[in-house]
Amino acid sequence: MNWDTIQGNWKQFKGQAQQNWGELTDDDLDRAEGNREELEGRIQEKYGKTKDEVKEEVDAFIAKL
């Protein structure tokens, strides 16, 4: 699955993202609205991970979808 597909189906993706990253709130995901950089930034803030760690996590998550 590519990011364009995720952007087009953001409402469905939000639920899956929230299951994967439980500390993300609906508000966090609403603010991201399909913007990968925004999503990665919010994950970074909530989990205290590096930019590279989060990018790899998001890539792995997308690959599973």
C-alpha positions in Angstrom: 0.0 0.0 0.0 1.3 3.5 -0.8 0.8 6.7 1.0 -1.6 8.1 -1.6 -4.0 5.2 -0.9 -3.7 5.9 2.8 -4.5 9.6 2.3 -7.6 8.6 0.2 -8.8 6.3 3.0 -7.7 8.3 6.0 -10.8 7.6 8.0 -10.3 3.8 7.8 -6.5 4.2 8.4 -7.0 6.3 11.5 -8.5 3.3 13.4 -5.7 1.0 12.4 -3.1 3.7 13.3 -4.7 4.2 16.7 -4.6 0.4 17.4 -0.9 0.4 16.5 0.1 3.6 18.3 -2.4 3.6 21.2 -1.1 6.9 22.6 -2.2 8.8 19.6 -5.6 10.6 20.2 -8.3 11.2 17.7 -7.2 14.8 17.8 -3.6 13.9 16.8 -4.9 11.8 13.9 -7.4 14.5 12.8 -4.6 17.1 12.7 -2.4 14.8 10.7 -5.2 14.3 8.1 -3.2 12.1 5.8 0.0 14.1 6.1 2.8 11.6 6.7 5.3 14.1 8.2 2.6 15.3 10.6 1.8 11.8 11.6 5.4 10.9 12.1 5.9 14.1 14.2 3.0 13.2 16.5 4.4 9.7 17.0 7.8 11.1 17.8 6.3 13.5 20.4 4.2 10.8 22.1 6.8 8.0 22.1 10.1 10.0 22.3 11.6 8.2 19.3 14.0 9.6 16.7 12.8 10.7 13.3 14.5 7.6 11.7 12.9 5.2 14.1 9.5 6.6 13.5 10.0 6.6 9.7 11.0 2.9 9.8 8.0 2.1 12.1 5.6 3.8 9.7 7.1 2.1 6.7 6.8 -1.3 8.4 3.2 -0.5 9.4 2.3 0.4 5.8 3.9 -2.7 4.5 1.6 -4.8 6.8 -1.6 -3.2 5.4 
